[in-house]
Amino acid sequence: MTMIADNLHAVAQRIAQACTQSGRPAGSVRLLAVSKTFGPDAVQQAFDAGQRAFGENYIQEAVDKITALSALAIEWHCIGPIQSNKTRLVAEHFQWAHTVDRLKIAQRLSDQRPPHLPPLQVCIQVNVDGGPNKSGVTPQDAVALALEVAQLPRLQLRGIMCIPEPAPDFVAARAVFMSAKAVFDAMVAQGLPLDTLSMGMSGDLDAAVAGGSTMVRVGSAIFGARPTPASA
Ligand SMILES: *Cc1c(COP(=O)(O)O)cnc(C)c1O
C-alpha cells in the first residue's frame, strides 16, 4: 500500500473508534479528504485507495485539479472562503460548497449553477466560537440565513459547517462541537430537512464525532504536512 492508502485506513479506524466511543453507528460519519496544496497524483492515489469525496480551499487551484482529474468519479467539495468573483467557478465545478455565510453569495451560486447539473449541495458556515477566524455567520443569525438559503432553487441546503479554534482539551473541544450541533438542531426544528454537520479536522476529529459530526474534513493526517501558511 502507498503511504496515502495507509493513512486513509488509519483515519477510517480513528473515525470508527470515535463512533464506537460515543455510541454512534459505524458509518454515520463521512470522510472528506482535504487535498489542498497537493497535486493530482496525490488525489489519484487516494482515489485508487477507494476515497471518493475531496475538499479544496483555493478555488483556482481546485479548478485546475478538477479539470486534470475529470475522468475520475470524484465528488468535489469547496471548503474555502468564496468571494463574489469566484461564485461562478464554484457553481460550475463543485458538487458541494461548505462555506456559505451570506445570502448574496448563496444567491449568486444558485443563479450561476448550470441547468444541466443537479443542485449545488451547500452548508452554512457558522462561527460557533466567535474565533478570530471571522468567516461564518453568528449562531444567532444562522437559522434565519438557513431559512432563506433553503428557498433558493438551484441549491440544496444540507446542514452546517464550522472551523472552531483549537480547544485546550477533548472536553472543551467537544463542547464547542455540541454548540454547533445545537445550531443544527434549531434549523431542523424549523422544518429544514438537513443531514450534514461538517466539522472536525486531523487534530480534533475525535471530539467532533463525539459532538455529532457527520462529515470530517481531513487533510494532513492523509496527505502529510502542508507547506507553512506563509507559502501555501
Ligand atoms: C485545511 C482544512 C482542513 C484540513 O485540515 P487538517 O488539519 O490538515 O486535517 C479542514 N477544513 C478546512 C476548512 C481546511 O481549510
The ligand as a MOL file (V3000), in Angstrom:
LIG
                    3D

  0  0  0     0  0            999 V3000
M  V30 BEGIN CTAB
M  V30 COUNTS 15 15 0 0 0
M  V30 BEGIN ATOM
M  V30 1 C -7.1490 22.6070 5.6050 0
M  V30 2 C -8.5340 22.4120 6.1000 0
M  V30 3 C -8.9280 21.1950 6.6490 0
M  V30 4 C -7.9960 20.0280 6.8820 0
M  V30 5 O -7.1050 20.3670 7.9150 0
M  V30 6 P -6.0800 19.2640 8.5000 0
M  V30 7 O -5.7150 19.8360 9.8260 0
M  V30 8 O -4.9440 19.1920 7.5560 0
M  V30 9 O -6.8270 17.9990 8.6120 0
M  V30 10 C -10.2600 21.0680 7.0180 0
M  V30 11 N -11.1430 22.0630 6.8480 0
M  V30 12 C -10.7820 23.2460 6.3260 0
M  V30 13 C -11.8080 24.3040 6.1660 0
M  V30 14 C -9.4720 23.4650 5.9490 0
M  V30 15 O -9.1280 24.6550 5.4600 0
M  V30 END ATOM
M  V30 BEGIN BOND
M  V30 1 1 1 2
M  V30 2 1 2 3
M  V30 3 2 2 14
M  V30 4 1 3 4
M  V30 5 2 3 10
M  V30 6 1 4 5
M  V30 7 1 5 6
M  V30 8 2 6 7
M  V30 9 1 6 8
M  V30 10 1 6 9
M  V30 11 1 10 11
M  V30 12 2 11 12
M  V30 13 1 12 13
M  V30 14 1 12 14
M  V30 15 1 14 15
M  V30 END BOND
M  V30 END CTAB
M  END
